[in-house]
Amino acid sequence: MLITLFSHSVCTAVFTEVPHDMTAQRGQDVEMACSFRGAGTPSYSLEIQWWYIRNHLDWMDRQPWTTNEVAPEEEMPKDAAKISVVKVVGSNISHKLRLSRVKSSDEGTYECRVIDFSDHAGARHHRVRAYLQVVPESNPSLPAHQGHSHSSNTQQHNAGRELRKRDVDSNHSHNDCTNEPSCAL
């Protein structure tokens, strides 16, 4: 029975939608989606967090772009900021992060972290990251929302500016997901 529980809780937890690296022109609105299907069928607590990590260019060297495996709980870099938290009771969770009128200081790494409380032994952390590159409006050679590959000559990011974000559905600011098809309450 212990093997069945272990197999059930580890093998079926998976991201069903992940944010992707993108390039956007300054002033555009950007949306990043993250959806997760938990390990069990009974309802339990799930939490989805969005983090912004300034000047965090080397993350691809240290970990996979996306992981459906349990990630070790590690300290976030000092320049990381939690920008959104949604909690549900269920087996699925989904949230879209929207950045309005992006500017160069919004460029950086965005992490969707899901904390899965289905295991009685403790919380499991799952995460996926995407990089947002912001280019000047006058640069016609790079279309908006184009995939971006990381390179060592990426410019340093401007820090200290506050992110402007809004939830997909501002009418549900109390963080439920009754209108999300992937959420079960």
C-alpha positions in Angstrom: 0.0 0.0 0.0 2.9 2.4 0.7 4.2 1.9 -2.8 0.7 2.6 -4.3 0.5 5.9 -2.3 4.0 6.9 -3.3 3.4 6.1 -7.0 0.0 7.9 -6.9 1.3 11.2 -5.4 4.5 11.5 -7.3 3.6 10.3 -10.8 0.4 12.1 -11.6 1.2 15.7 -10.4 1.9 17.7 -13.6 1.9 21.1 -15.1 -0.8 21.2 -17.8 0.1 24.7 -19.1 3.4 26.5 -18.7 4.6 30.0 -19.4 7.0 30.4 -22.3 10.0 32.6 -22.9 8.9 35.6 -24.9 9.9 39.0 -26.4 7.5 41.9 -26.1 7.8 45.5 -27.2 7.8 48.2 -24.6 4.2 49.3 -23.9 2.5 46.0 -24.8 0.4 43.9 -22.4 1.9 40.5 -21.7 0.1 37.4 -20.3 1.7 34.3 -18.8 -0.4 31.2 -18.0 0.3 28.4 -15.6 -1.9 25.4 -14.8 -1.3 22.4 -12.6 -3.0 19.1 -12.0 -2.4 17.7 -8.6 -1.6 14.2 -7.5 -4.8 13.1 -6.0 -8.5 13.0 -6.7 -9.8 14.1 -3.3 -9.7 17.8 -2.6 -6.7 19.3 -0.8 -4.9 22.6 -0.7 -3.0 23.9 -3.6 -1.2 27.2 -3.9 0.1 28.9 -7.0 2.7 31.7 -6.7 4.1 34.0 -9.3 7.6 35.3 -8.6 9.7 37.9 -10.5 13.4 37.4 -10.4 15.5 40.4 -11.5 19.0 39.9 -12.9 18.5 36.1 -12.9 20.1 35.1 -16.2 21.9 31.9 -15.2 18.9 29.8 -14.0 18.9 27.6 -17.1 22.4 26.5 -16.3 21.4 25.1 -12.9 18.0 23.5 -13.5 15.6 22.4 -16.2 13.3 24.9 -17.9 10.3 23.1 -16.6 10.0 20.5 -14.0 7.1 18.2 -13.2 9.3 16.6 -10.5 9.3 17.8 -7.0 11.6 20.7 -6.7 13.7 21.2 -3.6 12.6 24.1 -1.5 15.4 26.6 -2.1 15.8 30.2 -1.1 14.8 32.7 -3.8 17.5 35.2 -4.8 17.6 38.4 -2.9 16.2 40.3 -5.9 13.1 38.1 -6.2 9.7 39.4 -5.5 6.5 37.5 -5.0 3.9 39.2 -7.1 0.8 37.0 -6.9 -0.6 34.2 -4.7 -3.8 32.1 -5.4 -5.0 29.3 -3.1 -7.7 26.7 -3.8 -9.0 23.6 -2.3 -9.2 21.0 -5.1 -7.0 19.0 -7.4 -6.4 21.5 -10.1 -5.2 25.1 -10.1 -4.7 27.7 -12.8 -3.7 31.3 -12.9 -2.7 33.8 -15.6 -0.4 36.7 -14.8 -0.9 39.8 -16.8 1.6 42.6 -17.1 0.2 45.9 -18.4 2.3 48.2 -20.5 5.6 46.4 -20.0 8.7 48.5 -19.6 12.4 47.6 -19.6 12.4 47.0 -15.8 9.8 44.3 -16.3 12.4 42.2 -18.2 13.5 39.2 -16.3 12.6 35.7 -15.2 9.1 34.9 -14.0 8.5 31.7 -12.0 5.2 29.9 -11.5 5.6 27.9 -8.3 2.9 25.5 -7.2 2.8 24.2 -3.6 1.0 20.9 -3.4 -0.2 20.0 0.1 -1.6 16.5 -0.9 1.2 14.6 0.8 0.9 14.1 4.5 4.7 14.2 4.8 4.8 17.8 3.8 4.4 20.3 1.0 5.8 19.6 -2.5 7.1 22.5 -4.5 6.8 22.4 -8.3 8.0 25.2 -10.5 8.4 26.4 -14.1 10.2 29.5 -15.3 10.0 31.8 -18.4 12.1 34.7 -19.5 10.5 38.0 -20.7 12.7 40.2 -22.9 11.4 43.8 -23.5 12.6 45.6 -26.6 12.1 49.2 -27.7 8.9 50.0 -29.5 10.8 51.2 -32.6 12.6 47.9 -33.2 10.7 46.4 -36.1 13.1 43.4 -36.5 11.8 41.6 -33.4 8.0 40.9 -33.5 6.2 40.8 -30.2 5.8 37.5 -28.4 8.6 35.8 -30.3 10.3 32.9 -28.6 13.6 34.0 -26.9 16.7 32.0 -26.4 19.0 33.0 -23.6 22.4 34.4 -24.4 25.3 35.7 -22.4 25.1 39.1 -24.0 21.6 39.9 -22.5 21.5 43.4 -21.1 21.4 44.0 -17.3 18.0 44.6 -16.0 16.8 47.8 -14.4 15.7 47.2 -10.8 13.5 49.1 -8.3 10.4 49.8 -10.4 7.2 48.3 -9.3 5.5 45.8 -11.5 2.0 46.6 -12.7 -0.1 43.5 -12.8 -3.7 42.6 -12.8 -5.5 39.3 -12.5 -7.3 37.9 -15.4 -10.6 38.3 -13.7 -10.5 41.4 -11.5 -14.0 40.5 -10.2 -12.5 37.6 -8.3 -9.8 39.4 -6.4 -10.5 37.1 -3.4 -8.5 34.4 -5.3 -11.1 31.8 -6.0 -11.2 30.0 -9.3 -14.9 29.2 -9.8 -14.8 30.3 -13.4 -11.6 28.5 -14.3 -12.3 25.2 -16.1 -9.2 23.6 -14.7 -10.0 24.4 -11.1 -12.1 22.0 -9.0 -13.4 23.4 -5.7 
